[in-house]
Amino acid sequence: MSGSAPHREEKRPPGMSAAMWQAIRQRRRGADTDPLPPAAGHGHPEIDQRVLAMTRIVVRKIDADPALVQTGLDNIARWTRQKGGYVPLCHVEWKALIEERPWRELRAMLLDESDEGQRLRSSHPFTGLITDEERAAVYAA
């Protein structure tokens, strides 16, 4: 060896699922080669605001009927079948979040106005809960 520091394998934090840990590790490995995404609000503020407005509608609907959280898992399963078993990292992450976190935590993540909240909203699997009329109202606002 040429005097370089030995590679230290990180351990999965207590309470974190193997699926979530795998998704995080894959994302970290890809960070060395993938270009950094633009910071939330700098490239597409209008789109980010529309997504947040539509997410607020989704959250109200799930608040009224918590069983609708299952929609996220159903969508991920359907998309995985449609893609021949391929599961993007964002879907691995969301599947683990839905399976491991209570709705109140998922709700807070979806409504968080930070860059992390915007990142999670951009790939949330709760599609199909907004009507065409609700979507049109958001775009018209």
C-alpha positions as CSV (number, residue, x, y, z in Angstrom):
1,M,0.0,0.0,0.0
2,S,1.2,3.5,-0.7
3,G,0.5,5.1,2.6
4,S,-3.1,6.0,1.9
5,A,-5.6,5.8,4.7
6,P,-7.5,2.5,4.9
7,H,-11.1,2.6,3.6
8,R,-13.5,2.5,6.6
9,E,-16.8,1.0,5.9
10,E,-19.6,3.0,7.5
11,K,-22.2,1.1,9.6
12,R,-25.9,1.4,9.1
13,P,-27.4,3.7,11.7
14,P,-29.6,2.0,14.3
15,G,-33.2,2.0,13.3
16,M,-32.6,2.5,9.6
17,S,-33.7,-0.2,7.2
18,A,-31.3,-2.0,5.0
19,A,-33.2,-0.7,1.9
20,M,-32.9,2.9,3.1
21,W,-29.2,2.4,3.9
22,Q,-28.6,0.9,0.5
23,A,-30.3,3.8,-1.2
24,I,-28.2,6.3,0.7
25,R,-25.0,4.5,0.0
26,Q,-25.8,4.2,-3.7
27,R,-26.6,7.9,-3.8
28,R,-23.3,8.8,-2.1
29,R,-21.3,6.6,-4.5
30,G,-23.0,8.3,-7.5
31,A,-22.3,11.7,-6.0
32,D,-18.7,11.5,-7.1
33,T,-19.7,11.2,-10.8
34,D,-23.1,12.7,-11.1
35,P,-23.4,16.5,-11.5
36,L,-24.9,18.2,-8.6
37,P,-28.6,19.1,-9.1
38,P,-29.4,22.8,-9.0
39,A,-30.4,24.2,-5.6
40,A,-34.1,24.3,-5.1
41,G,-35.6,27.6,-6.0
42,H,-32.8,28.7,-8.3
43,G,-33.7,27.1,-11.5
44,H,-37.4,26.5,-11.4
45,P,-39.1,28.4,-8.6
46,E,-42.5,28.5,-10.4
47,I,-42.4,24.7,-10.9
48,D,-41.3,24.2,-7.3
49,Q,-44.2,26.3,-6.0
50,R,-46.7,24.4,-8.2
51,V,-45.4,21.1,-7.0
52,L,-45.7,22.3,-3.4
53,A,-49.2,23.5,-4.0
54,M,-50.3,20.2,-5.5
55,T,-48.5,18.3,-2.7
56,R,-50.5,20.3,-0.2
57,I,-53.7,19.1,-1.9
58,V,-52.4,15.5,-1.7
59,V,-51.5,15.9,2.0
60,R,-55.0,17.2,2.8
61,K,-56.5,14.2,1.1
62,I,-54.3,11.7,3.0
63,D,-55.0,13.6,6.2
64,A,-58.7,13.0,5.6
65,D,-58.1,9.3,4.7
66,P,-54.8,7.9,5.9
67,A,-55.4,4.7,4.0
68,L,-54.4,6.7,0.9
69,V,-50.8,6.4,2.0
70,Q,-51.0,2.9,0.3
71,T,-51.4,4.8,-3.0
72,G,-47.6,5.5,-2.8
73,L,-46.7,1.8,-2.4
74,D,-49.2,0.8,-5.1
75,N,-47.7,3.3,-7.6
76,I,-44.1,2.2,-6.9
77,A,-45.1,-1.5,-7.3
78,R,-46.9,-0.7,-10.6
79,W,-44.0,1.4,-11.9
80,T,-41.6,-1.3,-11.0
81,R,-43.6,-3.9,-12.9
82,Q,-43.9,-1.6,-15.9
83,K,-40.1,-1.1,-16.0
84,G,-39.4,-4.9,-15.8
85,G,-38.3,-4.8,-12.2
86,Y,-36.1,-1.7,-12.4
87,V,-36.5,0.5,-9.3
88,P,-35.0,4.0,-9.4
89,L,-33.2,5.1,-6.2
90,C,-35.9,7.6,-5.5
91,H,-38.5,4.8,-5.5
92,V,-36.4,2.7,-3.2
93,E,-36.1,5.6,-0.9
94,W,-39.8,6.4,-0.9
95,K,-40.8,2.8,-0.4
96,A,-38.6,2.5,2.6
97,L,-39.9,5.9,4.0
98,I,-43.6,4.8,3.6
99,E,-43.0,1.4,5.1
100,E,-40.9,2.7,8.1
101,R,-42.4,6.1,9.0
102,P,-45.7,7.2,10.3
103,W,-47.9,9.5,8.2
104,R,-47.1,12.6,10.4
105,E,-43.4,12.3,9.6
106,L,-44.1,11.7,5.9
107,R,-46.4,14.7,5.9
108,A,-43.7,16.9,7.5
109,M,-41.2,15.8,4.9
110,L,-43.6,16.5,2.0
111,L,-44.4,20.0,3.3
112,D,-40.8,20.9,4.3
113,E,-39.8,24.0,2.3
114,S,-36.1,23.2,2.5
115,D,-34.0,21.9,-0.4
116,E,-34.5,18.4,1.1
117,G,-38.2,18.8,1.1
118,Q,-38.2,20.0,-2.5
119,R,-36.0,17.0,-3.4
120,L,-38.5,14.5,-1.8
121,R,-41.5,16.3,-3.3
122,S,-40.0,16.0,-6.8
123,S,-40.2,12.2,-6.7
124,H,-43.0,11.4,-4.3
125,P,-45.2,8.5,-5.4
126,F,-48.6,9.9,-4.3
127,T,-49.6,10.6,-7.9
128,G,-53.2,10.1,-9.0
129,L,-54.8,11.7,-6.0
130,I,-55.3,15.1,-7.6
131,T,-58.2,15.7,-10.0
132,D,-57.7,17.5,-13.3
133,E,-59.8,20.4,-11.9
134,E,-57.5,20.7,-8.9
135,R,-54.4,20.6,-11.1
136,A,-55.8,23.2,-13.4
137,A,-56.6,25.5,-10.5
138,V,-53.0,25.3,-9.3
139,Y,-51.7,26.2,-12.7
140,A,-54.2,29.0,-13.0
141,A,-53.1,30.5,-9.7
